[in-house]
Amino acid sequence: MDRILRAAFAPTVLKVRDDSQRHAGHAGARDGRGHFEVEIVSEAFSGLAPLARHRAVYDALGALMTTDIHALSIRARTPAEA
């Protein structure tokens, strides 16, 4: 996930946290997919509304959204907002 997001957005800040252990036993976690939090700061988000920023992150992660990720919390900002 880290490598993909760095390649897609050239972020100045990128923090990826795996919170899967906090969701053990949760119905969506039983299939082995994880719960993650992403904080990302990139100029690529300039001019994009929050929903468009989230969609851009989902698009960049592509297949991981169906194979490895069950839940994803995203905080996407521009350098001016950081």
HTML snippet that shows the backbone in 3Dmol.js (N, CA, C, O; Angstrom):
<script src="https://3Dmol.org/build/3Dmol-min.js"></script>
<div id="view" style="width:600px;height:400px;position:relative"></div>
<script>
const pdb = `
ATOM      1  N   MET A   1       0.832  -1.180   0.000  1.00  0.00           N
ATOM      2  CA  MET A   1       0.000   0.000   0.000  1.00  0.00           C
ATOM      3  C   MET A   1       0.884   1.253   0.000  1.00  0.00           C
ATOM      4  O   MET A   1       0.637   2.193  -0.756  1.00  0.00           O
ATOM      5  N   ASP A   2       1.894   1.258   0.836  1.00  0.00           N
ATOM      6  CA  ASP A   2       2.806   2.390   0.930  1.00  0.00           C
ATOM      7  C   ASP A   2       3.451   2.670  -0.434  1.00  0.00           C
ATOM      8  O   ASP A   2       3.447   3.809  -0.900  1.00  0.00           O
ATOM      9  N   ARG A   3       3.993   1.652  -1.059  1.00  0.00           N
ATOM     10  CA  ARG A   3       4.670   1.801  -2.349  1.00  0.00           C
ATOM     11  C   ARG A   3       3.727   2.335  -3.411  1.00  0.00           C
ATOM     12  O   ARG A   3       4.103   3.211  -4.190  1.00  0.00           O
ATOM     13  N   ILE A   4       2.521   1.825  -3.450  1.00  0.00           N
ATOM     14  CA  ILE A   4       1.522   2.233  -4.444  1.00  0.00           C
ATOM     15  C   ILE A   4       1.153   3.702  -4.261  1.00  0.00           C
ATOM     16  O   ILE A   4       1.103   4.458  -5.232  1.00  0.00           O
ATOM     17  N   LEU A   5       0.896   4.104  -3.022  1.00  0.00           N
ATOM     18  CA  LEU A   5       0.498   5.487  -2.760  1.00  0.00           C
ATOM     19  C   LEU A   5       1.642   6.466  -3.017  1.00  0.00           C
ATOM     20  O   LEU A   5       1.412   7.579  -3.489  1.00  0.00           O
ATOM     21  N   ARG A   6       2.862   6.060  -2.713  1.00  0.00           N
ATOM     22  CA  ARG A   6       4.014   6.926  -3.009  1.00  0.00           C
ATOM     23  C   ARG A   6       4.168   7.123  -4.513  1.00  0.00           C
ATOM     24  O   ARG A   6       4.425   8.236  -4.973  1.00  0.00           O
ATOM     25  N   ALA A   7       4.013   6.052  -5.275  1.00  0.00           N
ATOM     26  CA  ALA A   7       4.151   6.143  -6.733  1.00  0.00           C
ATOM     27  C   ALA A   7       3.037   6.987  -7.349  1.00  0.00           C
ATOM     28  O   ALA A   7       3.276   7.728  -8.302  1.00  0.00           O
ATOM     29  N   ALA A   8       1.834   6.880  -6.813  1.00  0.00           N
ATOM     30  CA  ALA A   8       0.685   7.573  -7.394  1.00  0.00           C
ATOM     31  C   ALA A   8       0.629   9.050  -7.031  1.00  0.00           C
ATOM     32  O   ALA A   8       0.184   9.863  -7.841  1.00  0.00           O
ATOM     33  N   PHE A   9       1.068   9.414  -5.834  1.00  0.00           N
ATOM     34  CA  PHE A   9       0.840  10.775  -5.344  1.00  0.00           C
ATOM     35  C   PHE A   9       2.095  11.554  -4.950  1.00  0.00           C
ATOM     36  O   PHE A   9       1.999  12.746  -4.658  1.00  0.00           O
ATOM     37  N   ALA A  10       3.261  10.920  -4.933  1.00  0.00           N
ATOM     38  CA  ALA A  10       4.496  11.594  -4.497  1.00  0.00           C
ATOM     39  C   ALA A  10       4.240  12.433  -3.237  1.00  0.00           C
ATOM     40  O   ALA A  10       4.503  13.636  -3.230  1.00  0.00           O
ATOM     41  N   PRO A  11       3.736  11.814  -2.191  1.00  0.00           N
ATOM     42  CA  PRO A  11       3.341  12.585  -1.003  1.00  0.00           C
ATOM     43  C   PRO A  11       4.526  13.139  -0.222  1.00  0.00           C
ATOM     44  O   PRO A  11       5.624  12.582  -0.239  1.00  0.00           O
ATOM     45  N   THR A  12       4.274  14.247   0.460  1.00  0.00           N
ATOM     46  CA  THR A  12       5.266  14.792   1.383  1.00  0.00           C
ATOM     47  C   THR A  12       5.120  14.146   2.756  1.00  0.00           C
ATOM     48  O   THR A  12       6.066  14.112   3.542  1.00  0.00           O
ATOM     49  N   VAL A  13       3.927  13.638   3.033  1.00  0.00           N
ATOM     50  CA  VAL A  13       3.651  12.884   4.254  1.00  0.00           C
ATOM     51  C   VAL A  13       2.817  11.680   3.866  1.00  0.00           C
ATOM     52  O   VAL A  13       1.837  11.805   3.131  1.00  0.00           O
ATOM     53  N   LEU A  14       3.203  10.517   4.358  1.00  0.00           N
ATOM     54  CA  LEU A  14       2.394   9.315   4.165  1.00  0.00           C
ATOM     55  C   LEU A  14       2.530   8.437   5.393  1.00  0.00           C
ATOM     56  O   LEU A  14       3.625   7.995   5.742  1.00  0.00           O
ATOM     57  N   LYS A  15       1.414   8.193   6.037  1.00  0.00           N
ATOM     58  CA  LYS A  15       1.375   7.303   7.195  1.00  0.00           C
ATOM     59  C   LYS A  15       0.278   6.284   6.937  1.00  0.00           C
ATOM     60  O   LYS A  15      -0.873   6.643   6.691  1.00  0.00           O
ATOM     61  N   VAL A  16       0.643   5.021   6.995  1.00  0.00           N
ATOM     62  CA  VAL A  16      -0.318   3.934   6.827  1.00  0.00           C
ATOM     63  C   VAL A  16      -0.301   3.126   8.112  1.00  0.00           C
ATOM     64  O   VAL A  16       0.742   2.630   8.537  1.00  0.00           O
ATOM     65  N   ARG A  17      -1.469   3.001   8.724  1.00  0.00           N
ATOM     66  CA  ARG A  17      -1.565   2.232   9.968  1.00  0.00           C
ATOM     67  C   ARG A  17      -2.534   1.078   9.777  1.00  0.00           C
ATOM     68  O   ARG A  17      -3.648   1.254   9.284  1.00  0.00           O
ATOM     69  N   ASP A  18      -2.089  -0.098  10.174  1.00  0.00           N
ATOM     70  CA  ASP A  18      -2.916  -1.299  10.116  1.00  0.00           C
ATOM     71  C   ASP A  18      -3.649  -1.428  11.447  1.00  0.00           C
ATOM     72  O   ASP A  18      -3.034  -1.688  12.481  1.00  0.00           O
ATOM     73  N   ASP A  19      -4.957  -1.246  11.414  1.00  0.00           N
ATOM     74  CA  ASP A  19      -5.787  -1.352  12.618  1.00  0.00           C
ATOM     75  C   ASP A  19      -6.557  -2.666  12.669  1.00  0.00           C
ATOM     76  O   ASP A  19      -7.519  -2.791  13.427  1.00  0.00           O
ATOM     77  N   SER A  20      -6.152  -3.625  11.888  1.00  0.00           N
ATOM     78  CA  SER A  20      -6.899  -4.884  11.782  1.00  0.00           C
ATOM     79  C   SER A  20      -7.095  -5.566  13.131  1.00  0.00           C
ATOM     80  O   SER A  20      -8.159  -6.128  13.389  1.00  0.00           O
ATOM     81  N   GLN A  21      -6.080  -5.523  13.994  1.00  0.00           N
ATOM     82  CA  GLN A  21      -6.185  -6.193  15.290  1.00  0.00           C
ATOM     83  C   GLN A  21      -7.330  -5.644  16.131  1.00  0.00           C
ATOM     84  O   GLN A  21      -7.879  -6.359  16.971  1.00  0.00           O
ATOM     85  N   ARG A  22      -7.698  -4.380  15.915  1.00  0.00           N
ATOM     86  CA  ARG A  22      -8.794  -3.774  16.676  1.00  0.00           C
ATOM     87  C   ARG A  22     -10.161  -4.273  16.205  1.00  0.00           C
ATOM     88  O   ARG A  22     -11.174  -4.025  16.859  1.00  0.00           O
ATOM     89  N   HIS A  23     -10.187  -4.967  15.088  1.00  0.00           N
ATOM     90  CA  HIS A  23     -11.445  -5.415  14.512  1.00  0.00           C
ATOM     91  C   HIS A  23     -11.552  -6.933  14.449  1.00  0.00           C
ATOM     92  O   HIS A  23     -12.369  -7.468  13.700  1.00  0.00           O
ATOM     93  N   ALA A  24     -10.742  -7.620  15.222  1.00  0.00           N
ATOM     94  CA  ALA A  24     -10.789  -9.081  15.257  1.00  0.00           C
ATOM     95  C   ALA A  24     -12.200  -9.540  15.605  1.00  0.00           C
ATOM     96  O   ALA A  24     -12.808  -9.045  16.554  1.00  0.00           O
ATOM     97  N   GLY A  25     -12.702 -10.472  14.844  1.00  0.00           N
ATOM     98  CA  GLY A  25     -14.045 -10.987  15.069  1.00  0.00           C
ATOM     99  C   GLY A  25     -15.126 -10.240  14.324  1.00  0.00           C
ATOM    100  O   GLY A  25     -16.252 -10.727  14.217  1.00  0.00           O
ATOM    101  N   HIS A  26     -14.809  -9.071  13.810  1.00  0.00           N
ATOM    102  CA  HIS A  26     -15.746  -8.284  13.015  1.00  0.00           C
ATOM    103  C   HIS A  26     -16.089  -9.068  11.750  1.00  0.00           C
ATOM    104  O   HIS A  26     -15.213  -9.684  11.143  1.00  0.00           O
ATOM    105  N   ALA A  27     -17.333  -9.046  11.362  1.00  0.00           N
ATOM    106  CA  ALA A  27     -17.784  -9.842  10.221  1.00  0.00           C
ATOM    107  C   ALA A  27     -16.946  -9.598   8.972  1.00  0.00           C
ATOM    108  O   ALA A  27     -16.599 -10.552   8.275  1.00  0.00           O
ATOM    109  N   GLY A  28     -16.615  -8.357   8.673  1.00  0.00           N
ATOM    110  CA  GLY A  28     -15.850  -8.049   7.477  1.00  0.00           C
ATOM    111  C   GLY A  28     -14.401  -8.464   7.564  1.00  0.00           C
ATOM    112  O   GLY A  28     -13.736  -8.598   6.537  1.00  0.00           O
ATOM    113  N   ALA A  29     -13.894  -8.673   8.775  1.00  0.00           N
ATOM    114  CA  ALA A  29     -12.489  -9.043   8.956  1.00  0.00           C
ATOM    115  C   ALA A  29     -12.279 -10.547   8.857  1.00  0.00           C
ATOM    116  O   ALA A  29     -11.139 -10.997   8.746  1.00  0.00           O
ATOM    117  N   ARG A  30     -13.318 -11.312   8.892  1.00  0.00           N
ATOM    118  CA  ARG A  30     -13.191 -12.770   8.875  1.00  0.00           C
ATOM    119  C   ARG A  30     -12.610 -13.313   7.580  1.00  0.00           C
ATOM    120  O   ARG A  30     -12.055 -14.411   7.552  1.00  0.00           O
ATOM    121  N   ASP A  31     -12.740 -12.541   6.508  1.00  0.00           N
ATOM    122  CA  ASP A  31     -12.218 -13.012   5.225  1.00  0.00           C
ATOM    123  C   ASP A  31     -10.737 -12.707   5.055  1.00  0.00           C
ATOM    124  O   ASP A  31     -10.171 -12.968   3.994  1.00  0.00           O
ATOM    125  N   GLY A  32     -10.100 -12.156   6.088  1.00  0.00           N
ATOM    126  CA  GLY A  32      -8.671 -11.907   6.054  1.00  0.00           C
ATOM    127  C   GLY A  32      -8.276 -10.524   5.559  1.00  0.00           C
ATOM    128  O   GLY A  32      -7.100 -10.164   5.599  1.00  0.00           O
ATOM    129  N   ARG A  33      -9.247  -9.748   5.094  1.00  0.00           N
ATOM    130  CA  ARG A  33      -8.920  -8.393   4.642  1.00  0.00           C
ATOM    131  C   ARG A  33      -8.817  -7.477   5.851  1.00  0.00           C
ATOM    132  O   ARG A  33      -9.474  -7.704   6.867  1.00  0.00           O
ATOM    133  N   GLY A  34      -7.986  -6.437   5.741  1.00  0.00           N
ATOM    134  CA  GLY A  34      -7.679  -5.606   6.891  1.00  0.00           C
ATOM    135  C   GLY A  34      -8.371  -4.268   6.951  1.00  0.00           C
ATOM    136  O   GLY A  34      -9.010  -3.820   5.999  1.00  0.00           O
ATOM    137  N   HIS A  35      -8.221  -3.648   8.099  1.00  0.00           N
ATOM    138  CA  HIS A  35      -8.708  -2.304   8.379  1.00  0.00           C
ATOM    139  C   HIS A  35      -7.487  -1.389   8.460  1.00  0.00           C
ATOM    140  O   HIS A  35      -6.557  -1.666   9.218  1.00  0.00           O
ATOM    141  N   PHE A  36      -7.481  -0.312   7.694  1.00  0.00           N
ATOM    142  CA  PHE A  36      -6.322   0.562   7.625  1.00  0.00           C
ATOM    143  C   PHE A  36      -6.720   2.027   7.744  1.00  0.00           C
ATOM    144  O   PHE A  36      -7.835   2.424   7.404  1.00  0.00           O
ATOM    145  N   GLU A  37      -5.766   2.818   8.238  1.00  0.00           N
ATOM    146  CA  GLU A  37      -5.897   4.270   8.253  1.00  0.00           C
ATOM    147  C   GLU A  37      -4.753   4.838   7.428  1.00  0.00           C
ATOM    148  O   GLU A  37      -3.606   4.412   7.567  1.00  0.00           O
ATOM    149  N   VAL A  38      -5.069   5.804   6.566  1.00  0.00           N
ATOM    150  CA  VAL A  38      -4.062   6.452   5.742  1.00  0.00           C
ATOM    151  C   VAL A  38      -4.133   7.955   5.969  1.00  0.00           C
ATOM    152  O   VAL A  38      -5.200   8.563   5.878  1.00  0.00           O
ATOM    153  N   GLU A  39      -2.985   8.538   6.263  1.00  0.00           N
ATOM    154  CA  GLU A  39      -2.846   9.995   6.281  1.00  0.00           C
ATOM    155  C   GLU A  39      -1.877  10.320   5.153  1.00  0.00           C
ATOM    156  O   GLU A  39      -0.746   9.834   5.143  1.00  0.00           O
ATOM    157  N   ILE A  40      -2.313  11.132   4.213  1.00  0.00           N
ATOM    158  CA  ILE A  40      -1.492  11.443   3.051  1.00  0.00           C
ATOM    159  C   ILE A  40      -1.592  12.924   2.717  1.00  0.00           C
ATOM    160  O   ILE A  40      -2.682  13.494   2.676  1.00  0.00           O
ATOM    161  N   VAL A  41      -0.441  13.532   2.480  1.00  0.00           N
ATOM    162  CA  VAL A  41      -0.370  14.938   2.092  1.00  0.00           C
ATOM    163  C   VAL A  41       0.319  14.990   0.737  1.00  0.00           C
ATOM    164  O   VAL A  41       1.450  14.528   0.587  1.00  0.00           O
ATOM    165  N   SER A  42      -0.372  15.558  -0.249  1.00  0.00           N
ATOM    166  CA  SER A  42       0.176  15.609  -1.596  1.00  0.00           C
ATOM    167  C   SER A  42      -0.388  16.794  -2.361  1.00  0.00           C
ATOM    168  O   SER A  42      -1.552  17.161  -2.205  1.00  0.00           O
ATOM    169  N   GLU A  43       0.459  17.381  -3.189  1.00  0.00           N
ATOM    170  CA  GLU A  43       0.018  18.454  -4.070  1.00  0.00           C
ATOM    171  C   GLU A  43      -1.016  17.931  -5.068  1.00  0.00           C
ATOM    172  O   GLU A  43      -1.802  18.707  -5.610  1.00  0.00           O
ATOM    173  N   ALA A  44      -1.017  16.628  -5.308  1.00  0.00           N
ATOM    174  CA  ALA A  44      -1.965  16.024  -6.252  1.00  0.00           C
ATOM    175  C   ALA A  44      -3.415  16.242  -5.838  1.00  0.00           C
ATOM    176  O   ALA A  44      -4.314  16.120  -6.670  1.00  0.00           O
ATOM    177  N   PHE A  45      -3.659  16.561  -4.574  1.00  0.00           N
ATOM    178  CA  PHE A  45      -5.025  16.760  -4.099  1.00  0.00           C
ATOM    179  C   PHE A  45      -5.503  18.212  -4.261  1.00  0.00           C
ATOM    180  O   PHE A  45      -6.659  18.521  -3.971  1.00  0.00           O
ATOM    181  N   SER A  46      -4.629  19.084  -4.716  1.00  0.00           N
ATOM    182  CA  SER A  46      -5.007  20.493  -4.912  1.00  0.00           C
ATOM    183  C   SER A  46      -6.161  20.590  -5.906  1.00  0.00           C
ATOM    184  O   SER A  46      -6.138  19.986  -6.978  1.00  0.00           O
ATOM    185  N   GLY A  47      -7.161  21.362  -5.521  1.00  0.00           N
ATOM    186  CA  GLY A  47      -8.317  21.571  -6.380  1.00  0.00           C
ATOM    187  C   GLY A  47      -9.340  20.458  -6.351  1.00  0.00           C
ATOM    188  O   GLY A  47     -10.365  20.547  -7.026  1.00  0.00           O
ATOM    189  N   LEU A  48      -9.087  19.404  -5.580  1.00  0.00           N
ATOM    190  CA  LEU A  48     -10.037  18.287  -5.487  1.00  0.00           C
ATOM    191  C   LEU A  48     -10.859  18.385  -4.207  1.00  0.00           C
ATOM    192  O   LEU A  48     -10.335  18.702  -3.139  1.00  0.00           O
ATOM    193  N   ALA A  49     -12.128  18.113  -4.329  1.00  0.00           N
ATOM    194  CA  ALA A  49     -13.004  18.035  -3.156  1.00  0.00           C
ATOM    195  C   ALA A  49     -12.630  16.791  -2.348  1.00  0.00           C
ATOM    196  O   ALA A  49     -12.014  15.873  -2.889  1.00  0.00           O
ATOM    197  N   PRO A  50     -12.990  16.745  -1.069  1.00  0.00           N
ATOM    198  CA  PRO A  50     -12.653  15.577  -0.242  1.00  0.00           C
ATOM    199  C   PRO A  50     -13.083  14.238  -0.860  1.00  0.00           C
ATOM    200  O   PRO A  50     -12.319  13.274  -0.830  1.00  0.00           O
ATOM    201  N   LEU A  51     -14.283  14.175  -1.411  1.00  0.00           N
ATOM    202  CA  LEU A  51     -14.740  12.917  -2.014  1.00  0.00           C
ATOM    203  C   LEU A  51     -13.870  12.523  -3.200  1.00  0.00           C
ATOM    204  O   LEU A  51     -13.563  11.344  -3.373  1.00  0.00           O
ATOM    205  N   ALA A  52     -13.473  13.480  -4.007  1.00  0.00           N
ATOM    206  CA  ALA A  52     -12.606  13.194  -5.158  1.00  0.00           C
ATOM    207  C   ALA A  52     -11.229  12.719  -4.695  1.00  0.00           C
ATOM    208  O   ALA A  52     -10.616  11.872  -5.345  1.00  0.00           O
ATOM    209  N   ARG A  53     -10.750  13.245  -3.602  1.00  0.00           N
ATOM    210  CA  ARG A  53      -9.463  12.801  -3.042  1.00  0.00           C
ATOM    211  C   ARG A  53      -9.554  11.340  -2.608  1.00  0.00           C
ATOM    212  O   ARG A  53      -8.656  10.544  -2.881  1.00  0.00           O
ATOM    213  N   HIS A  54     -10.634  11.003  -1.938  1.00  0.00           N
ATOM    214  CA  HIS A  54     -10.827   9.615  -1.492  1.00  0.00           C
ATOM    215  C   HIS A  54     -10.939   8.683  -2.690  1.00  0.00           C
ATOM    216  O   HIS A  54     -10.360   7.597  -2.695  1.00  0.00           O
ATOM    217  N   ARG A  55     -11.676   9.103  -3.690  1.00  0.00           N
ATOM    218  CA  ARG A  55     -11.808   8.279  -4.894  1.00  0.00           C
ATOM    219  C   ARG A  55     -10.461   8.070  -5.567  1.00  0.00           C
ATOM    220  O   ARG A  55     -10.183   6.980  -6.067  1.00  0.00           O
ATOM    221  N   ALA A  56      -9.622   9.098  -5.587  1.00  0.00           N
ATOM    222  CA  ALA A  56      -8.293   8.981  -6.189  1.00  0.00           C
ATOM    223  C   ALA A  56      -7.451   7.952  -5.440  1.00  0.00           C
ATOM    224  O   ALA A  56      -6.725   7.172  -6.058  1.00  0.00           O
ATOM    225  N   VAL A  57      -7.547   7.949  -4.109  1.00  0.00           N
ATOM    226  CA  VAL A  57      -6.807   6.965  -3.308  1.00  0.00           C
ATOM    227  C   VAL A  57      -7.350   5.564  -3.587  1.00  0.00           C
ATOM    228  O   VAL A  57      -6.574   4.632  -3.796  1.00  0.00           O
ATOM    229  N   TYR A  58      -8.678   5.409  -3.593  1.00  0.00           N
ATOM    230  CA  TYR A  58      -9.266   4.100  -3.896  1.00  0.00           C
ATOM    231  C   TYR A  58      -8.830   3.612  -5.274  1.00  0.00           C
ATOM    232  O   TYR A  58      -8.477   2.444  -5.437  1.00  0.00           O
ATOM    233  N   ASP A  59      -8.853   4.501  -6.262  1.00  0.00           N
ATOM    234  CA  ASP A  59      -8.449   4.131  -7.618  1.00  0.00           C
ATOM    235  C   ASP A  59      -6.988   3.698  -7.654  1.00  0.00           C
ATOM    236  O   ASP A  59      -6.647   2.717  -8.316  1.00  0.00           O
ATOM    237  N   ALA A  60      -6.133   4.418  -6.952  1.00  0.00           N
ATOM    238  CA  ALA A  60      -4.709   4.076  -6.931  1.00  0.00           C
ATOM    239  C   ALA A  60      -4.486   2.697  -6.316  1.00  0.00           C
ATOM    240  O   ALA A  60      -3.627   1.940  -6.769  1.00  0.00           O
ATOM    241  N   LEU A  61      -5.255   2.378  -5.293  1.00  0.00           N
ATOM    242  CA  LEU A  61      -5.088   1.088  -4.621  1.00  0.00           C
ATOM    243  C   LEU A  61      -5.692  -0.066  -5.421  1.00  0.00           C
ATOM    244  O   LEU A  61      -5.352  -1.228  -5.200  1.00  0.00           O
ATOM    245  N   GLY A  62      -6.576   0.259  -6.336  1.00  0.00           N
ATOM    246  CA  GLY A  62      -7.114  -0.724  -7.270  1.00  0.00           C
ATOM    247  C   GLY A  62      -7.568  -2.024  -6.645  1.00  0.00           C
ATOM    248  O   GLY A  62      -8.448  -2.034  -5.785  1.00  0.00           O
ATOM    249  N   ALA A  63      -6.968  -3.121  -7.076  1.00  0.00           N
ATOM    250  CA  ALA A  63      -7.379  -4.465  -6.658  1.00  0.00           C
ATOM    251  C   ALA A  63      -7.219  -4.697  -5.162  1.00  0.00           C
ATOM    252  O   ALA A  63      -7.916  -5.538  -4.594  1.00  0.00           O
ATOM    253  N   LEU A  64      -6.310  -3.966  -4.509  1.00  0.00           N
ATOM    254  CA  LEU A  64      -6.148  -4.151  -3.059  1.00  0.00           C
ATOM    255  C   LEU A  64      -7.449  -3.872  -2.309  1.00  0.00           C
ATOM    256  O   LEU A  64      -7.685  -4.417  -1.231  1.00  0.00           O
ATOM    257  N   MET A  65      -8.285  -3.021  -2.891  1.00  0.00           N
ATOM    258  CA  MET A  65      -9.556  -2.699  -2.245  1.00  0.00           C
ATOM    259  C   MET A  65     -10.479  -3.915  -2.184  1.00  0.00           C
ATOM    260  O   MET A  65     -11.385  -3.952  -1.352  1.00  0.00           O
ATOM    261  N   THR A  66     -10.273  -4.888  -3.029  1.00  0.00           N
ATOM    262  CA  THR A  66     -11.128  -6.085  -3.002  1.00  0.00           C
ATOM    263  C   THR A  66     -10.391  -7.320  -2.492  1.00  0.00           C
ATOM    264  O   THR A  66     -11.023  -8.320  -2.152  1.00  0.00           O
ATOM    265  N   THR A  67      -9.051  -7.260  -2.435  1.00  0.00           N
ATOM    266  CA  THR A  67      -8.302  -8.441  -2.019  1.00  0.00           C
ATOM    267  C   THR A  67      -7.689  -8.328  -0.625  1.00  0.00           C
ATOM    268  O   THR A  67      -7.597  -9.328   0.087  1.00  0.00           O
ATOM    269  N   ASP A  68      -7.268  -7.125  -0.224  1.00  0.00           N
ATOM    270  CA  ASP A  68      -6.538  -6.966   1.031  1.00  0.00           C
ATOM    271  C   ASP A  68      -7.167  -5.986   2.016  1.00  0.00           C
ATOM    272  O   ASP A  68      -6.896  -6.048   3.215  1.00  0.00           O
ATOM    273  N   ILE A  69      -7.998  -5.091   1.518  1.00  0.00           N
ATOM    274  CA  ILE A  69      -8.541  -4.023   2.359  1.00  0.00           C
ATOM    275  C   ILE A  69     -10.047  -4.188   2.532  1.00  0.00           C
ATOM    276  O   ILE A  69     -10.793  -4.236   1.554  1.00  0.00           O
ATOM    277  N   HIS A  70     -10.484  -4.274   3.785  1.00  0.00           N
ATOM    278  CA  HIS A  70     -11.914  -4.316   4.081  1.00  0.00           C
ATOM    279  C   HIS A  70     -12.427  -2.913   4.388  1.00  0.00           C
ATOM    280  O   HIS A  70     -13.496  -2.515   3.923  1.00  0.00           O
ATOM    281  N   ALA A  71     -11.648  -2.165   5.180  1.00  0.00           N
ATOM    282  CA  ALA A  71     -12.051  -0.813   5.573  1.00  0.00           C
ATOM    283  C   ALA A  71     -10.836   0.100   5.487  1.00  0.00           C
ATOM    284  O   ALA A  71      -9.723  -0.277   5.854  1.00  0.00           O
ATOM    285  N   LEU A  72     -11.078   1.318   4.989  1.00  0.00           N
ATOM    286  CA  LEU A  72      -9.986   2.269   4.816  1.00  0.00           C
ATOM    287  C   LEU A  72     -10.443   3.653   5.244  1.00  0.00           C
ATOM    288  O   LEU A  72     -11.383   4.213   4.680  1.00  0.00           O
ATOM    289  N   SER A  73      -9.767   4.197   6.250  1.00  0.00           N
ATOM    290  CA  SER A  73     -10.015   5.551   6.705  1.00  0.00           C
ATOM    291  C   SER A  73      -8.938   6.424   6.050  1.00  0.00           C
ATOM    292  O   SER A  73      -7.748   6.122   6.140  1.00  0.00           O
ATOM    293  N   ILE A  74      -9.361   7.499   5.396  1.00  0.00           N
ATOM    294  CA  ILE A  74      -8.413   8.328   4.651  1.00  0.00           C
ATOM    295  C   ILE A  74      -8.477   9.768   5.135  1.00  0.00           C
ATOM    296  O   ILE A  74      -9.555  10.343   5.286  1.00  0.00           O
ATOM    297  N   ARG A  75      -7.308  10.333   5.374  1.00  0.00           N
ATOM    298  CA  ARG A  75      -7.175  11.769   5.632  1.00  0.00           C
ATOM    299  C   ARG A  75      -6.234  12.291   4.561  1.00  0.00           C
ATOM    300  O   ARG A  75      -5.017  12.156   4.686  1.00  0.00           O
ATOM    301  N   ALA A  76      -6.781  12.885   3.513  1.00  0.00           N
ATOM    302  CA  ALA A  76      -6.018  13.357   2.364  1.00  0.00           C
ATOM    303  C   ALA A  76      -6.027  14.879   2.330  1.00  0.00           C
ATOM    304  O   ALA A  76      -7.085  15.504   2.248  1.00  0.00           O
ATOM    305  N   ARG A  77      -4.830  15.470   2.395  1.00  0.00           N
ATOM    306  CA  ARG A  77      -4.710  16.922   2.422  1.00  0.00           C
ATOM    307  C   ARG A  77      -3.643  17.397   1.448  1.00  0.00           C
ATOM    308  O   ARG A  77      -2.810  16.615   0.991  1.00  0.00           O
ATOM    309  N   THR A  78      -3.678  18.680   1.138  1.00  0.00           N
ATOM    310  CA  THR A  78      -2.629  19.297   0.351  1.00  0.00           C
ATOM    311  C   THR A  78      -1.563  19.805   1.316  1.00  0.00           C
ATOM    312  O   THR A  78      -1.824  19.904   2.515  1.00  0.00           O
ATOM    313  N   PRO A  79      -0.361  20.132   0.818  1.00  0.00           N
ATOM    314  CA  PRO A  79       0.661  20.695   1.719  1.00  0.00           C
ATOM    315  C   PRO A  79       0.198  21.987   2.395  1.00  0.00           C
ATOM    316  O   PRO A  79       0.569  22.249   3.539  1.00  0.00           O
ATOM    317  N   ALA A  80      -0.600  22.791   1.709  1.00  0.00           N
ATOM    318  CA  ALA A  80      -1.109  24.028   2.300  1.00  0.00           C
ATOM    319  C   ALA A  80      -2.073  23.759   3.458  1.00  0.00           C
ATOM    320  O   ALA A  80      -2.223  24.598   4.346  1.00  0.00           O
ATOM    321  N   GLU A  81      -2.711  22.619   3.451  1.00  0.00           N
ATOM    322  CA  GLU A  81      -3.672  22.262   4.510  1.00  0.00           C
ATOM    323  C   GLU A  81      -3.012  21.527   5.669  1.00  0.00           C
ATOM    324  O   GLU A  81      -3.604  21.384   6.739  1.00  0.00           O
ATOM    325  N   ALA A  82      -1.800  21.067   5.457  1.00  0.00           N
ATOM    326  CA  ALA A  82      -1.125  20.238   6.470  1.00  0.00           C
ATOM    327  C   ALA A  82      -0.619  21.057   7.628  1.00  0.00           C
ATOM    328  O   ALA A  82      -0.031  20.510   8.560  1.00  0.00           O
TER     329      ALA A  82
END
`;
const viewer = $3Dmol.createViewer("view");
viewer.addModel(pdb, "pdb");
viewer.setStyle({}, {cartoon: {color: "spectrum"}});
viewer.zoomTo();
viewer.render();
</script>
